[in-house]
Amino acid sequence: MKKQLLLIAAAVTAAGVLSGCAGAATETAAAVTEAAAEADLEEAEAVSAGAEASGEETQLLVAAAASLKNVYEDELIPMFQERYPGITVKGAYDSSGKLQTQIEEGLEADVFMSAAVKQMTALDDKGMIASDTITNLLENKIVLIVPSGSGSEMTRFEDIEKAESIALGDPASVPAGQYAEEALTSLGIWDNIQERVSFGTNVTEVLNQVAAASADAGIVYATDAASMADQVTVIAEAPEGSLGKKVIYPVAVVKNTAHEEAAKNFVEFLKTDEAIAVFEAYGFTRGE
């Protein structure tokens, strides 16, 4: 009996041990399962993060003449982004001369569009432009404007000489100012008006001065005048022959762009009939 009791006790003990091992095994299995689940979750999150990273949009920086801001921001950039949903475009707008300097000093622009050939040529000569992408995309005109409702008696471009205060772009960096200087010099007026001129840092500043009646007259692009037709009145275009060359807007891919394909896509988009039609609606004409 004693032996049986010992056997029974051993059996009970063994059962208890087995039961304890089973419980421990169950807990261990649960822990392993939980750890595996956590590992799977971490792996899934890593994969998701990687997918998001790989799906990040390409961001293009387009350095463009101030006179292009309205047509770019209101029309062309949204059109391009709709066509290329993986690309976002940010515009940097200023005088072409300032943008040229900024690119020379390290501005990481992907595309450059100037309001004159001079700035594009300067960058190309320094090896900073992808030469095979240069396109003389648009043509513009320079015009004499006065504040709307000013009662000005000016009727010709040459009548700018009658204004007591004149706003012009600084010829040192603003293509519109360079064109104005060339035309007015050709007409024998430039030297006569110097004491009455206020020089703006870009053509938009000149436009705003005239629109606010801070200046009696100014010279801007026809497209700029059209954008504020309710605030300025166009008197006349620069006379034929007063400018040696047409007012051309070239565009090109910046050579060191980190997004060459996207930048080329943007330039090619600007050359489409659809984009040119938008430019024309803003007063530009197709270039050479």
Number of C-alpha atoms within 10 A of each C-alpha: 6 7 8 9 10 11 12 12 12 12 12 12 12 12 12 12 12 12 12 12 12 12 12 12 12 12 12 12 12 12 12 12 12 12 12 12 12 12 12 12 12 12 12 12 12 12 12 12 12 11 11 11 10 9 10 10 13 15 16 22 19 22 27 25 27 23 25 21 18 14 19 20 14 10 14 21 18 15 15 19 14 12 11 14 11 13 17 17 21 14 19 15 20 24 26 29 25 18 24 23 14 14 18 14 9 8 13 17 25 26 26 27 29 28 27 27 19 17 22 24 16 15 20 17 11 9 13 18 24 18 17 8 16 19 19 19 20 21 20 21 19 25 23 26 28 29 25 18 11 11 8 15 11 18 12 14 21 19 15 23 17 14 18 13 20 25 26 28 29 23 19 12 21 26 27 28 26 17 26 27 21 17 23 23 15 15 16 11 16 16 10 11 16 12 10 14 19 17 20 21 19 27 29 21 18 27 30 20 22 26 24 13 18 15 23 21 33 30 31 31 26 21 23 27 25 16 16 14 14 12 19 26 22 22 20 18 18 21 16 8 10 15 19 11 10 15 20 23 25 24 26 26 29 29 18 14 19 15 17 17 10 22 26 18 13 24 20 14 17 19 16 10 11 12 18 20 14 16 22 16 13 17 19 22 17 17 16 12
